Each structure stands twice: as structure tokens, then as C-alpha cells.
Amino acid sequence: MHVELRHQLAHRLVALQRRQRDFRLESWAVVSSRSFCHIRSFVPATLQDWERKIHLTHLFRFPEPPLFIDTNILKFAAVKKHVYRSRLGTVDWGGTDYEVEYHERYTVNDIHKIKNNETLKSDAILLGMLAYAGISGRLKFHSHREVYLETLGLRGMCSASGRFFGCPIHRVADPMAPRVRIISDGKKSGADHALDFLSRIRHPRYGELTRMTGAYQGPNKPLIINQAMDAYHLWCAECAGMNYFLTMDYRLQKVVSQSKKVETPVVIKTPNQLLREVLPKFGLVGAFKFLWQGYRFAKPRVGFDEGKGWT
């Protein structure tokens, strides 16, 4: 048997796979490949030694399928609200008790407001784990400026949870050359300005998507604003080369899946469907690790209890 110097192990001059050797050099001693002495040397002295020996960085390379998130994902991710709740109390003033109304701080969990819809509630809970997938680099989320503008017209978006639980969201480019876009002028609402913007688009692909989503009602008729926004978001996802379109709009998913004349290369997924789709790609060990770490991340962010004070 040829025994080489120990430092050559760092340069992979000694085979590390069991099928390639019967003995290895550890702690300046030759030990059997089946010896429990390997436990002692499993933890290297430095991270550089670890990476050189077993190439640990390859174990943490996760697939990053491009994902486009819809407006309702940001809406249902804003679960924690800090509010004031009014209460009646009494105050002793000059020997006389007076009934007064005062306000106290209160933390609200919007997931508790979802009633009689277990599918919607389950998807809202899973958003915390998907956000962790983005934070840990397993997934990469994208969105468009119009998605953020649409959230400005939604109530309750000022949440202590942060935007999508602090997950980084990358912005995609406009599907066509930028045009003048009025956000607000004090005369019209933000939704009216959005409808004016969408109605001026004359691109043929956007026209096809408005027909698929049901926004187009015929010539000389205005578009339906919600469906028109869905069509624009799908168009943005297509032009940006997204693989998935993450949404909790079940009607949109049904309409797109049943469309035969107009199809889209972007696969529309709900949070539950997306998690089932990408989880096997993490590998067996990676999937269990993600489920455990994702649960620990999501539990305090979506499973917290309501109560007094701002937590």
C-alpha cells in the first residue's frame, strides 16, 4: 500500500469514496475504511478544508426556477397587523367615576379571519415556508412594478410581517417599451389610472391574454380591471421567461387551464402545488432539512397568537 503525505488529501490525491479505497490516512495513522475513527475526523479544522475535501458547496446548490408572484401573494403574506382597539373604562375625577373610551395596542393575525375555506387558509400558511425558500436561495421570486402599484390600493398592506416575510423579490422588466403611466392626480382613483394604462396597450399578445382571462368584453367596451391586471401580469411573466406563476387566485388558474385557443408557457401554481412541485428537487436530505428549517421560520410568522401589545 502506498502511503502519501497527509496534506495531499486536501488536494484530493487520495480517493475519498469508499468504493475507491480500503484505507485512508487520518491523524497520521492508517485506519480501516470501516473504523469509527472517521467520526473524529468528520468535522474539519476549517471551512476551506471541508470544501476542498468533500466539496460541500455542491450540496447546497438548489434549483432556482424563475417564479413570478401575483398581487394576492403579497396580500395574504401581510398577516400581522398592529392595530388599536377601543375599550370602555372608568376614570375617577374629583370623586366621581366617569365612563371613558380608550384605545390599547393589539396584534392581529389575519389568517384567523379566513373562515370556511381550508384550501385558502392552507395556502396562506404555506407562504411562510415559500418565503424561507427564497431567503435560503432555494427559490428565486420575481415581480413587476404594476404588482407593487396594485398593492397600494389594497387595505392592510402595512403589515409588521414585512413584504413577503422579508424574502427578496427581483423586479422584471417591462414587456414593452415604457410608456407614460399616471399613478395619481387627485381626480381619478389608482384603479382608474391602471385601467386607462391597460386599455391603451395594443400589443397582439396582450390582446390574446385579455381574451383568455376574460378581461375583453368586446369592441368599444371597457376591460374588466381585475382580469386585465391578471393578463398583464401573465404577459410580464412570459416576457421575463418565468417558469411558474404563483397565485392564490383559483379562478385564474381554472380559466387558464381550461383555455384551448390561447395558451401560456408559464405554469400557474398555488402555494401548495408549488411546494409539492419543487420539494423533490431538493433531494431527500435537502427536503427534510428544508421542511424543518422552513417550519421553524414560518411558525412564529404565521402561527402566532393574537393578543394585547405589539409583538
N, C-alpha and C positions, 0 to 999 in steps of 0.2 A: 504494500500500500504506500502511495506517495503522500507524504505529509507536507503541506505548504505552510508558509507563514500566515499568521492569523490576519494580518492586515489585508491579505489578498481576498479575504472573504468579503470585505466591503466592496471590492471591485468585481464581485460575482465570478471569481476564478474557481470557486468551489461550488458545485451544484447544490442547490438548496431543496430541490424536490426529492421526496422520498424514493420515487421510482428511479432516481438517477444516482443514488449513493446508499451505502450501508453504514458509513461512519461520517462524523463531522468533527471539526476541531472547535472546542469551546473551553474557555478559561485555561488555555494552554494544556488541555488534556484531550485525549481522544476518547469519545464516548459513543456508545451504540446509538443508532437512529431511533431505537425504541426506549431509550433511557429517559427517566423522569427528570434528569438534569437539564433537559431542554426547557423546563418551566422556568428555571433560574435565568436563562439567557433570552427568554422571550421578550422581555422589556429591555430595549437598547439603552445605551447611555445617553444618546442624544437623538433628536428627531431626524437629523440628517442620516445617522446610521440606520434608523428604521427605514427611511425612504430608499436608501441605497440597497438594503438587503432584500426587502420584500416588495418594494415599490408600492408603498401604501397609498400614494396619491391616486393610483389607478382604481383602488377600491372605492373611492369617493367621487368617481366621475359618473354623475347621474344623467339620464336623458333629459334634455330641456326642450320638449316640444313647444313651439310657439303657441301661446294661448292669448286670446282676446277676451277681456271680461266686459260684460254688459253692465248697464247702469244699475240694474236691480241687485247685482252682486255687491256693489258698494253700499247700496241702500240697506240690505239685510246684514251687512257686516258692521253697520253702525248700531250696535246693540246696547252699549252702555250709555245711559243718559244721566246727567246731573241736573236735577230739577229742584224747584221749591214747591213744597206742598203746604197748603193753608190749614191751620188748625185754630180752634176756638179755645181761649183760656181766660182766666180771670186775673185781674190786677187790683191789688189793694191800694187805693188812692185816697188818702185822708180819712182812713177808717171805713171807707165804702168800697165794696167789691164791684168792679166793672168787668163786663164781658168784652174781650177784645179778640181780634183776629190777627194771628201772626203766622209767619212762614218759616219753615225749617228745611234744611237741606235733606235731600233724599236721592238715593241711587236706584235707577230703574233698569230692569233687564227687558228689552223689547221682545226677546224670544218668548217670554211668558205670555205675550199678547197674541201669539199665534194659536188659535183655537180651531179644533175640528179639521185640521189639515196636517196630518202626521208627516206626509211627504215634504211639505214646505218647511215644517219645523226641523225635520231631519237634515234637509239640505242646508238650512241656516246654521245648524250646529256644526256641520262638516266644514263650513267656510273657515273656521279657525285652523283646522288641520291643513287645508289647502294653502292658507296664508303661510303656515310654517314651512310647507314645501317650497314656497317661493323664497322665504327668508334663508332657508338652508341650501338653496341653489339647486334643488331637485326639479323645480319647475320655473318657468320664466313667463311672467304675465305682462301683457301689453294692453293699451287702451288708446283712445283718441281724444283730442281736445273737446269734441262735441259731447263725449260722455261726461266729462267734468262739468261742462256748461249745463247739461241736463240735470245734474245733481243739485245745482244752485236753486232749482225750482222745487226741490223735494223738502218736505218737513223732516226735522230730526236728524239732519246730516251732520250737525255739530255735535259729535259724539266723543266721549272720553276714550273710546276704543281706538281712535285714530282711523285714518283711511286704510281700510282693509287690514287692520291689526298691525300696521307698520310694515306690511310687505311691499317691497319695491315694485313699482309698476312703470314699465317703459312706454314711452309715447311713440305711436306710429305716425308716419307722415300722412298728409292729405292725399286722398285718392286722385285728386286732380289739382291743377294749379290753384293756389289760394285766391279766394275772392273776398270782396268786401263783406264783412259779417257784422251786423249790428247786434250787440248784446242787449243793450237797454238804452232807451232815450227818454223815458218818463211818460211816453204816450201809449206804448204797447207793452204787453207782458213779454217775458222772456220766451214763452212758448209761441207767441205770435211771431216774434222775430225769427225763431227757429223754423217755423213753418214757411215764412217768406224765403228764408235761405234755401230750404229744401225744394221749394216749388220752382226756384229759378234754375235748378240743375237740369241740364238737357243731355246728360250722358246716356247712351243707349243701355249700358249695363245697369245703371241705377234705375232706369225705367223698367227693366225686367224684374229687378228685385222688388220694386214697389208693387208690381203685379203679383209677385209670389207672396209677399207678406200681407196683401190685402189693402195696402195704402191707396192704391189707384182706384178711383171710383168712376172713371170715365172722363171723356173730354169736357173741358170747361167746368170741371168740378174740383173742389179743393182736395188735397191729400188729407188722409187721416193722420194726425200728427204722431201718435204713438207708433203706428205701423211704419210711417215714413222714417222715423228715427231708427227703427229696427232695420229697415232696408239700408240706411246709410251706414250703420254700424257693421252690418254684414259686408257691405262694399269695402269699408276700411279694412276689415279683416282679410278679405280676399286680396286686395292690392298689396297688403303687407306680408302676404304669404303665410298666414296663420294656419295651423293645423286644426285647432279647436276654438270653438266659440262658447265660452262659459256663461250660462244664463240660468235664471230661475223662472223665466217666462215659459211656462209649459205650453201655452197656446202657440207661441212662436215655434217651438220645437216641433209641435204636431203639424203645423201648417207647412213648414219647410220639408218635413219628412214625407208628407203626402203630395207635395208638388211634383208633377210629372213633366210639365212643359219647361219649367225653369228649375235648374239645379245649381247647387253651390258646392265647391270643393271643400269648404270649411265644414267640419263635423260639429254639430251643435250638441253640447253635453250639459247636463245638470251636475251639481257638485258630487252627488252620489255616483253618477255614471262616470264622471271623470276620474274620481278616486279609484274606482274599480278598474278603469282602463290603464292607469299608469302605475298602480301599485305592483303588479307583477314585473314591471320593468326595473324595479329597484333591486331585484334579486331576493332570495329567501331571507338572508340575514339583514339586508338593507330594508326590506319591507317590515320586518318585526321591529327593527330599530326605529324606523320612521313612525310606526304606529305608536310606540311607547313615547318617543320624544314629542310627537305631534299631539298626543293626548295630554301630556304634561303642559305643553304650550297652550292648548285650546281650553283646557278645563277652567282656569281662572278667568279667561276672557269671554267665554260664552256660558259657562255654568255657574256663575257667581249668583249669590242670593241678593235679593232686593232688601233695602233697609235704610235706616237713618244715616245721615252723613254722606260725604262724597268720598268714595273709596276708589 
